[in-house]
Amino acid sequence: MATTFADQLRSLPDDALGALIQLRPDLVVPVPADISALAVRAQSRNSVARCLDGLDEFTLLILDAARLSRATDTALTSVDAVLTLTDGVDPEDVKAAIERLRVRFLLHGPPEALQVVGAVDEVTSPYPAGLGRPADFLDPAAGALCADRAKLRRTVLAAPAAARAVLDRLAVGPPIGALSRTAIDTAEPVRWLVDQHILVPVSEAGRAPRPDGELVELPREVGMLLRRDTGPLGALRPFPPLPDAPVRDRKAADSAGAGQVMEAVRATEAILEALAAEAAPVLRAGGLGVRDLKRLAKAAGVDEPGAALLIEIAYASGLLGESEVNARSTNGAAQDVFLPTGAYDLWRATGVATRWATLVRSWLAMTRQPGLVGRRDERDRPINPLAPDAERAGAPQARREALDALADLEQGAAPSVDDLLALLAWQTPRRSRGREVAHRDAYFGAALLGVTGLNAVTSYSRLLLADPEADETDPLGLHPAEAPADAVRALDVMLPAPVDHLLVQADLTVVVPGPPEPELAADLDAVAEPESAGGASVFRVTPASVRRALDIGYRADDLHTLFRRRSRTPVPQTLTYLIDDTARKHGGLRSGSAGSYLRSDDEALLTEVLGDKRLIPVDLRRIAPTVLVSPRPVARLLGALRDAGYAPVAEDAGGTMVLTRPKARRAPSRTPRIAEPLGPPLLAGPRLAGVVEQLRRGDIATRAARRAPVTVRAAQGQAVPGLTAVQQHSQAMAVLQQAVRDKVKVWVGYVDSHGATLSRLVKPVSISAGYLRAEDERGESLHTFALHRITAAVTEE
């Protein structure tokens, strides 16, 4: 079989062999030595299982039909035999499925004598199409009953209602059932079916008898009789079940998606800012606590599953990391906390579209399944964000499968999640089985990130999801085309342009009619408190926010200029008064180290502070009419005064005000984890042609070594039948000189630079300076052999 299989591969033209490699790229990872090795790999269990995982439901059923229709003596089938099992389906659809199996070499041979690759039976169900084994194989009595078709029909029709229900259940597949001794209601019908030889008791190979009952199997002939309405293979669907989904207008879907993009970027930024303000501790078992998740979800204005997804993406993107704090726990161990990394500052300085592309690419590649957050693990413990329990190696592939299935639908199609799962179950039933939860997570994650709008894949997301086309000018694939750049440009057009102005209201609210420019956003963070976010952000100017701006170095004139220059509406008088009043009070009190001191030119103000009961904990006392001192540190004194409503400013030893911007806390930068490629690389163009050429050359060299003359093999130390004298070196030189004159081909045995003995069929061109120059067997290249390394030379017969 292996020789016949290898010969069939060897006889393929280069384009057909290249098509096989494209359909089954794992066959050339690494590249086999020759086509015989390729044939062995193509029949291996792992390669066949990988190939079957990519086939659709209809093609797999046609493969089952080929398995069912094999002759008992030759194990061969034919196209006509398969067509007899697919009555009611267009024969052209069946032949197309057979051709898909043949080009993948799961079926091989001529149409009248097809053979199923042996590993198919090893990696698939022992019951093709859910049908049992032949009756004569299971039991002679059952075989005799099934041989009489009329009697079999009468027996089945005479079955009691309960027994018929058992038959209908087993006919759907699998054909194996367990007869439990405790199930009284089913024991009697099954016993009747066994007594009538419609069901056959079987045992599990290599196992002891089942303690809870025996196994019974429905013979193949009975199953096919019960499937007379649907056909021997059951319901056949040659084409995918396209969902009856609404079709969204492209602009409407893109607009909805772009709005969700802005919301996802804003929520991610809000979560990271909340962590920068108050770091979240890392749990002992790893991950983020439930209370911190709720706090971050509230800060970002999203639900907890959405916050968990954004936290996982931020960590995968390298925007979030772990850092060790100075505080020590009671047992002396350092406490780790989650903080934004330095990469967050760079990410925040880029445009919204670029930030979105970074998040989505990390989401597609991360080996995490955020949808598991909040569920219970096998030990009934809740799974937290960033915990090890949410790690899933197959998550990137499941995400890609769901998004590719959505992108393959017509533009604007908006299927439900159940429609998507049904489509995936038809496209790749073997791979999709058990991945339903991951596919659901991908569906809802795409909606949260703006990859889909109104449940339809957006046009800019299609550019991001598209595989880069092979570049013929880059045969090695060192510089693949980058789809994200196109997606970012397409999304930028749909997003509102950043605005450099604001609208100040009489109630001291500030409206920004669009995403603010980075400079304006920095000013607003300093002078106003955010109230709401969205397409138009709303901020509010308060005494505390003005005081914060003054604390970090703004002056009253700077604030007046900022609002006059940025506001498209007249600056209300209340805002001017608020700034002036706060600036007038700002710095009226100054503190230093005494522990700390407090001085002011306003003696009445110091008297008020000294008598304020809220400041008793800082132990203030007057040492001069204009100076108070405290044993507490400056930072504590400033905090107590500000909590009491005063506006003090720190000063240095020379009496100069110390205005500092709060230092942002950041975790050490970390490299994002990139998932391994989803599979072997897809070859095309020059790279594919190079692999095919390498296989051809290796095959020629291997076959040439096998048919080398016995004299050459003996000179190389190989075992040869009978007694053969080793050729002398002078005889080999004479053969080569004569071959140069006669221009004939010669078998040359030689030892290469690594000490390996090889043989090659060449056509000598010249002998000079201790070297033989010769063309190879096909005359495509010129080789040079050192004469002292040649062990034998024999003219081709």
KAVENNOR-V871410 format. One record per backbone hydrogen bond with DSSP energy under -0.5 kcal/mol. CO is the residue of the C=O (numbers start at 1). NH is the residue of the N-H. Records with the same first field share a line. If there is no record, write none. Layout:
BEGIN
CO->NH / NH
END
This chain:
BEGIN
1->5
2->6
3->7
4->8
5->9
6->10
7->11
9->12
13->17
14->18
15->19
16->20
17->21
18->22
19->23
20->24
22->25
24->27
25->28
26->29
34->38
35->39
36->40
37->41
38->42
39->43
40->43
41->44
44->48
45->49
46->50
47->51
48->52
49->53
50->54
51->54
52->55
53->431
56->60
57->61
58->62
59->63
60->64
61->65
62->66
63->67
64->68
65->69
67->70
71->75
76->71
77->114
78->82
79->83
80->84
81->85
82->85
83->86
85->233
86->89
90->93 / 94
91->95
92->96
93->97
94->98
95->99
96->100
97->101
98->102
99->103
100->104
101->106 / 107
102->105
106->117
108->115
110->113
111->79
114->77
115->108
117->120 / 121
118->121 / 122
119->123
120->124
126->128
127->130
128->131
133->220
134->137 / 138
135->139 / 143
139->143
140->144
141->145
142->146
143->147
144->148
145->148
147->149
148->152
149->153
150->154
151->155
152->156
153->157
154->158
156->159
160->164
161->165
162->166
163->167
164->168
165->169
166->170
167->171
168->172
169->173
175->218
177->179 / 216
178->180
179->214
180->183
182->184
183->187
184->188
186->190
187->191
188->192
189->193
190->194
191->195
192->196
193->198 / 199
194->197
198->219
200->217
202->215
204->207
210->213
212->181
214->179
215->202
216->177
217->200 / 219
219->223
220->224
221->225
222->226
223->227
225->228
227->231
231->234
236->238
240->242
243->245
246->248 / 414
249->253
250->254
251->255
252->256
253->257
254->258
255->259
256->260
257->261
258->262
259->263
260->264
261->265
262->266
263->267
264->268
265->269
266->270
267->271
268->272
269->273
270->274
271->275
272->276
273->277
274->278
280->338
281->289
283->286
287->283
289->293
290->294
291->295
292->296
293->297
294->298
295->299
296->300
297->301 / 302
303->307
304->308
305->309
306->310
307->311
308->312
309->313
310->314
311->315
312->316
313->317
314->319 / 320
315->318
319->341
321->339
323->325 / 337
327->335
329->332
333->329
334->336
335->325
336->282
337->323
338->280
339->321
340->667
341->344 / 345
342->345 / 346
343->347
344->348
345->349
347->350
351->355
352->356
353->357
354->358
355->359
356->360
357->361
358->362
359->363
360->364
361->365
362->366
366->368
367->392
369->372
370->373
372->375
375->383
377->380
381->377
382->384
383->374
384->387
385->288
387->390
388->391
390->369
392->395
394->398
395->399
396->400
397->401
398->402
399->403
400->404
401->405
402->406
403->407
404->408
405->409
406->409
410->413
412->248
414->246
416->420
417->421
418->422
419->423
420->424
421->425
422->426
423->427
424->428
426->57 / 429
428->432
429->433
432->435
435->439
436->440
437->441
438->442
439->443
440->444
441->445
442->446
443->447
444->448
445->449
446->450 / 451 / 452
447->450
451->458
453->456
456->453
458->462
459->463
460->464
461->465
462->466
470->472
471->474
474->477
481->483
482->486
483->486 / 487
484->488
485->489
486->490
487->491
488->492
489->493
490->494
491->494 / 495
499->517
502->504 / 568
503->505 / 511
505->508
508->541
509->505
510->539
511->503 / 513
512->514 / 537
515->499
517->521
518->522
519->523
520->524
521->525
522->526
523->527
524->528
529->540
532->538
537->512
538->531 / 532
539->510
540->529 / 542
542->546
543->547
544->548
545->549
546->550
547->551
548->552
549->554
550->553
551->660
555->559
556->560
557->561
558->562
559->563
560->564
561->565
562->566
563->567
566->502
572->575 / 576
573->577
574->578
575->579
576->580
577->581
578->582
579->583
580->584
581->585
582->586
585->588
589->649
590->599
591->651
592->597
593->596
596->630
597->592
598->628
599->590
601->603
602->606
603->607
604->608
605->609
606->610
607->611
609->612
611->613
612->615
613->616
615->618 / 620
616->619
618->632
621->629
624->627
626->600
627->623 / 624
628->598
629->621
630->595 / 596
633->637
634->638
635->639
636->640
637->641
638->642
639->643
640->644
641->646
642->645
647->587 / 589
649->591
650->658
652->655
656->652
657->659
658->660
667->342
681->683
684->687 / 688
685->689
686->690
687->691
688->692
689->693
690->694
691->695
692->696
693->697
694->698
695->699
696->700
697->701
698->702
699->703
700->704
701->705
702->706
703->707
705->708
709->713
710->714
711->715
712->716
713->718
714->717
722->724
728->732
729->733
730->734
731->735
732->736
733->737
734->738
735->739
736->740
737->741
738->742
739->743 / 744
744->764
745->796
746->748 / 762
747->794
748->760
749->791 / 792
750->752 / 758
752->755
756->752
758->750
760->748 / 762
762->746 / 764
763->775
766->773
768->771
770->787
771->768 / 773
772->785
773->765 / 766
774->783
775->763
776->779
781->776
783->774
785->772
786->789 / 790
787->790
789->751
792->749
794->747
END
